[in-house]
Amino acid sequence: MQNNLINLPVIPADKTLLAAIDLGSNSFRLEIGRLDSGHIQRVEYLKEAVRQGGDLDENRNLTAESMERGIRCLARFGERLQGFDPSHVRAVATQTLREANNRDVFIKLAKKALGFDVEVISGVEEARLIYKGVSRFLPQSNERRLVIDIGGRSTEFILGQGFTSQHTASLHVGSVAWSLKHFGSGEYTENAFTRAEIAAESIFDTLGTHFNHTQWDIAYGASGTVGAVADVLVQYGRPVNTITKEGLYWLRDELLRTKHVDKLRLLGLKEDRKPVIAGGLSILIGIFDFLKIETLNVAQGALRHGLLYDMLARDNEMVDLRNASVQRLARKFDVDEPHAKTVADVAGKLFEKISENIHFAAGEQQVHARKLHWASLLHEIGCAVSPIDANLHGAYILEHTEPAGFSQSELHCLSLLTLGYKGKLKRLETDFSDRIFVMQLVCLRLAVILCHARQMPNLRGFQLHFKQNSIQLIIPKYWPEKFPQSYYLLDEETIAWQKINWHLEISNI
């Protein structure tokens, strides 16, 4: 029997334009590329120093001023992206928004200004995407690579070979945060540098032995701080795209000689990098000392390039990394996979039925169907902890795990669906005015009920309709008598929905 749960999407054709937006702690970046024979060629690159990472207040909220700077930048990016297919644009936010307590407020405003969704990704996911971008610009070989990316509020470490990252780590140390903490007055002193380097190395201790110099053959540095340092060093006679320990200590001495950021005049150092160069430099020196690096090669790829290539994988259902992550989670927590697949199949068919009269933007229905599919496959993940309150345990696992390929918003959606697959709906404490989420949730709950005997139910004659705050399930006339237990559970389900001001009606034809 043909499975129509998720139709495979069309992979973008050559000459298709793709866009990636990186909402970093120091700068926002927009990269537009054109797909050409499996490779992405740059069309345009825009960068603005928004520096949100330095504007978290004492309650870890973004200040009104920093939000305004970010929104104005994204509005300008949005004007450039008018007419882009939503499936060909991906915007991600990193450490600053991972930390910000009011990130949901900013994300809502950001989506409106940009015209496209903005995802907050985990540090591990950020590291994976960085490696994906870096590896595309390196010669293919079997060398074991260490890739380092010093951002505004976090630093990512990745070990990998070829196009595959094998071990990742994301630590809360970055050029903006370190500059504010250790060089906040703008003064450069020997004591400040020593303290900043020691403080950074104390955080690197958490890397353990995974990134020991015996684990890699060659080290690469990506993005902001590394690029800024390399740009300065080459102006003063150092090799192109290469950073050595000698070069770092020379630059450190130059900053100490100037004594204050206001007096800093270095060839190759851009104005937007001056306020954060000391913090980034102290972190980089700490990394060299801790990992015993002699030479760091400057990589051309970055997070935004990884996003572009990751979009190609997401457009191909067969290689979407999120599918593999879901499979690994299911196996790790010993999910009953045949039953989970049955529930996923039924939920998918119900979602097709309930979606028939809903207008979706291009590709949108498929995106929502995928999330429902993944949630269905993982809905019993919490049974590994205890069959009692399995939905609570499952939701906790998904909210606190970092599977490759998923954004935090996607994981939150899966967590809510897992929490709500059975039991009281009020405990979800979510926005039941979100029609798409309600559609996904009712399809999952109905699928669990219909599959309660852990067998594939016969859905012939079933209809599912969605209108405002009303859901109607139509079943064949013979069905209640033939399946009394299932019908009883469906009748109980109608009561559950009434308690959140929704109307679920079961009727016979």
N, C-alpha and C positions, 0 to 999 in steps of 0.2 A: 504494500500500500504506500502510495506517495505521501511523504510528510511535507506539508505546506506550512509548518510552524514558522520558519524564517526563510524567506526567499533570499537567495544569494544576490548581493548587490552587484552592480556593474562596476568593475574596476575602472578608475578614471582613464580616459583616453589620452594619448599623447597630446601635448600642447595645452592640457588642462591647467588652469591656474590654481595654486594651493597657497594658503596663508597661515602663518603661525604667529601667535602673539605671546610673548613671555613677559608676564607682569612680575619683574624681579624686585628685590628690595631696594636696589639702587636705581635701576633704569627699567623702563618699559621698551620693548623691542618688537617690531613688526617685520617679518621676513615673508616676502612673496616670491614664490618660485613657479617655474613652468615645468611640467612633467615632460621628459624627453627620453624615450627608450629606456624607461626604468630609472633614470636619473633625474634629479631636480636641479634645474639651472636657475640661478638668481635672476629675478626681474627687478626687485626693488627692496631696499632695506631702510627702515626708519628707526631711530633711537631717540628717546628723550630721557633725561636724568630727572626722574620724579622723586627719587630718594625717600620713599615711604618708610623704609626700614629705620629711619632715624626719628620717626614721628609717632611712635606708640607712647601713649601717656602712662601715668602711674597705674592705671587700671587695665593696661594692655589693650586700649582702644586706639584705633586710628583717629588722629585729630581731624577736625573739620577741614582744616587747611590742606592736609595731606590727601584727604579724600577728594577735595576739589581739584588739586593738581592732577591726580590720577584720572578723574572723570574727564577733565578737559583734554588730556592726552588721548584717552580712548575715544573721545568724540572725533578727534582729528584722524585717528586710525580708522574709525568707522566710516568716515566720509570716503576714504581711499578704498574701502572694501565694499562699497555699495554695489549690488549686483552679483556678489559672490554667492555661490551655492553654499548653504549652511554646512553641508557635509564636507566642504572643502576648506573650512576655516576652523581652527582650534586655538583657543586662548586658555592659558594656564597661569595660575598664581602660585607662588612658592612660599618661602619661610615667613615673610611678614604677615601674609594673610592666614597662614597656618596658625600663627600666634594670636592674631587680632581677635578679641572677643566680639567686636562688632563687624566681623567680616561679612555676615549675611546682608547687612545694610549696604555695604560697599558693593558686594556682588550684584545685588539687585539694581543699583544705580549704574554699575559698570555694564551690565547686559543691555540696559536701555541706551546708554551712550554709544556702545560699540555696535550694537545691533546683532550680537551673537552671544551665545552662552560663554560664561567664564567658569572654569573648573579650578578648584583648589586641589593640588596634588600632594601626596606624601613625599617626604624626603627620599625614601627608597625609590619611588616612581620617578622623581626628579633625576636621581642618579642614573637610573636605567635609560631615560631619554637622553641625558647628556652623553652617555657612552654611545648610544645609537647614532647621535649626531656626529660625534668626534670620529667614530670608526669609518664613517662614509668618506672622510677626507684623508684617510691614511692608506698607504699601500697595503695590499692584502698580503699577509704573511702569517706564520705560526707564532710570532713573538707573543710573549705574555706581557700584557700592557697594564700599567697603572695609570689611571686618569684622575686628575684632581681639578676641581672647579671651586674656586673661592668666590662665593656670592656675597651679598650684602649682609645677610644674617645667618647663613649656613654655609658649610663647606662639604662638598660631596667627594667621596672616594670610591673608585670603581676598579675592580680587576676584571679583565676580559681578554678574549682572543677572537680574532676575526670580527664579525659583527655581533658577537654574543657576550653580554656581561655575565660574569660568573659570581661575583660577590660585590655587594654595595653597602655603603654606610653614609649617613648624613648626620653631621654634627652641628650643634648650635654655636658656631663661631664664624663670624663674617666681617668683611671690611668695614661696613657701616657701624655695626654694633661695637666692634673693637676700637674703631676710631673715636666713637662717642665715649666709650668707657675709659680708655687709656690716654687719649689725646684730645679730650673734650675742650680743653682751654686753647687748643691750637698750638701749644708749645711742644717742641721736640727735645726730650732730654734722654740721657743715657738710662736713667732709672725707669722712665716710662716705657722705653723699648724693652728693657730687661723684664719688667713685670708683664708686659703684653706677651712676650715670647714664652715666658714660663707658664702664664695662664693658659695660653693656647696648647702648649705641650701637655699640660695636665688633662685637658679634654681629649687629646689624641690618645691618651692611655687607654681609653675605652675601645680603641680599635683592636686591642689584643695583638695576636700574632698573625691575623689574617692578611695584613698588608706589609708584613715583614719583607725586607729587601730581597730575601731569597724566593719570594713568591712571584716576582715579576722581572722581566728582562729590560724594559725600557719605560721611562716615566714621561707622561704628557700632562701639560697644564692647559686648561680651557678657559675661555671667557675673560671677564673684566679685569680682575687684579693681575692675573698672569699676563694678559695682553698689554696692560698699562705699563707694567714693569719692563717687559721685553721691548716696548716702543722706546722707553727712555734709554735702556742699556745700549741699544743699537746706535743711538745718536752719539754715544760716547765711546764708540769703537769696539763694542762687544759683538759677537757673532749674531747674525740674523736668526730669529725664531729659536733662540737658545738662552736659557738662564742658568748661570752657575752660582755656586755659593760665593765665590769671589765677587761676582757682580752684585749680589744681594747686599753684601757687607759694604761695598763701595757706595751703593745707593743709600744705605742706612747712614753712613758717614756724611753724605751730602745733606740729608735731612737734618742731622744733628748740627751741621755747620750753619745751616740757615736759621735754626733755632725756633722758627715759627712758620706756620702754614701761610701767613700773609706775605712772607718774604720768599716763599718757595718759587724759584724760577728754574725749571728744568726743560731742556729741549725734549720734545716728544710727549710731554705730559699735558693732557687736555685739562681744561679748566674744571670740568665736571668731576675729574678724578682727584683733584688736589685735596678736597676735604676728607677723602677716605683712603688715600695712598698709604699713610702711616700704619693704619690698622691692618690693611691688606698685606703690607710688607712684613709686619711683625708675625702675622700668621704664616706667611710663606717661609720665612726664616725658621719658624718653629717646625714646619713640615719637613724642610730639608734636614734639620738636626734630628728630628724624631725618627724619620724613615731612612736616614742615612743616604739621601739623594745627593749625587754629585752634579748631575746635569738634568735639567728639565726641558723637554722639547715643547715648543708652543704649538698647540693643535688649532686647526682652523674651524672645526665644527663646534657646535654648541647645542644647548637645550632646544632652541628654536628649530635647528635642522633635524634634530631627533623627532620633534613633533611632526614635521613635514613627512618624513619617511614612515613614521608610525601611522599617519593617516592612510597611507597606501595599504598597510597591513590591516587596519580596521575596516577598510573597504572590501577586503577579501575575507569572507567569513571563515574560509578554510585555514587562514593563518593568523586570525585575530588572537593576540596573546591572552586576552581576557578569558577565552574559552579554556585554554590550557591552565590558567590560574584557578578557574572554577573546578576543573577536574582534579587538580592537585589538592585543593581544599576538601573536596568530597572524599577523596581517598584517605587523606590525612585523618579526617574525623569519622572514617568508617561509615559513610552514608550508605543506605540501602539504595544502590544506584539503579537497579531495575525499577523499583517503585518510584524513585525520584524522576526518572525519565518518563514514566507513565503520567505522573502528575504534571510534568512539564508539557507533555504532548497535549493533555486535556486542557490545561490552562491556555496553551497557545491557540487551540481550536476555539475556545470560548472567547479569547481576545479578538480573534478574527471576526467572530459573529457580532460581538458588541461594538466593533469598530466600523461595521459596514456603513453606518449612517453618520459617521464622524468625519469631518474634513481635516486631513492632516497635510502639513507642508511636505514637500518632496523628501522622502526618506525618513520622516518623523515616526510613522507608524512602526517601521522596522526597528528603530532605536528603542522605542518603548517595549516592543515585543521581545527584544533581546534581554532587557533588564528583567522582564517577567520570567523569561526562560531560565536565566541564571538563578533568580530567587527560587524558582521551583526546584531546580536541581539541588539547591542548598537548604531548602526549608527545614529539613530534619537534622541539620548539622549539629544542633545543640543536644541531640540524643546521646552523643558521645560523652557529654557531661552527666546528664541524667534525663530519663524519659519524662520525669516530672518537670513541668515548666521548661520543656525543651525549646519552646519558641523564645523564652527570655534568654536562655543560655546562647542560642544561635544568634540572636540579635547582638548580644555582647561580643561574641567572637568576631562577627563581621564588622562591627563598629571599631574594633581594636586590632584588626589585622591589616596587613599592607600587601595584598596580592598584586603582582605585577600587572600593569596595564590599566588599573582602575583609578579614577579620581576619587576624592573624598566624598563628593556629592553622589557619585554612583554607588559607593559602598554604603552611604547613609540610606539611600533608597532601598538597597537590598536588605539592609538591617531592619528597616521599618516593615518591609513586606514579610520578612521572616518572623518578626515579632507579631505581626497581625495575621499570620496564616491560620490561627485558631484562637479561641478564647474571646475575651471582652475587647471590643474595639476602642473603648474609651482609654485604655491604657497606652494607646499609641501616642497620645498627646501631639497630634500632628494636624495639619491643615486639611480638613476634609472638603474644602472648597476646590482642591486640586483635582480636577475631573479625571485627568490621566491616571493619577495615583489611585483614585477610587476604582477606576476601571481595572487596573492591574490587580488591586487587592481583592475585589469581588471575584475576579476570574481565578485567582489562586485559592481563595477560600472555598469556592464552589468545586474546584478541581480536587482539593483535598477531601472534601465530603464525598464526591462521586467516586473517588478511588479508595474509600475507606476500607474496602475488602481487599485492597492491594491487587486489584485486577483492572484491566482496561474496560471501562464502561462503554456501553453502546450509546452514542450521542445522536443517533439518527432521529430526526424530528425535533431536536432541541433548537430553541431560538433564544437569543439574549439581546435585549434592547436597553438603551441608555437614553434617558431624557431628563435633563435638569437634575433634580434630586430624587429621581425615581429610576429603579432598575427592575426590569421584568424578565423573568425566566419562564419560558413556555416549554412544557414537557408533554410527551405523548399521553393520551388519555389512559392507556393501559398501565402506564409506568408506576403510579403509586401502589397499585395492588401487587405488581410483580416485584417491586423493590421497596418494601415497606420501611426497612431501616434507613435506607437512603432518603426516602421521602420524609421520614420523621426528622432526620438531621437537617434537611433543607427547610422544613417548617420552623425548626428552632433557629435557623440562620436568619429568617425574616425578623425575628424578635431582636436579635443582636444589632441589626442595622437600624431599627427604630430608635434605639437608645442614643444614636448620634444624629438624629434628625434626617435620616435617609429612609427611603421606602423601597424595600425589596419585596416584590410580589412573585409568587409562584402560581402559575395557572396551567390548566390542561387544555389540550385541543384534541 
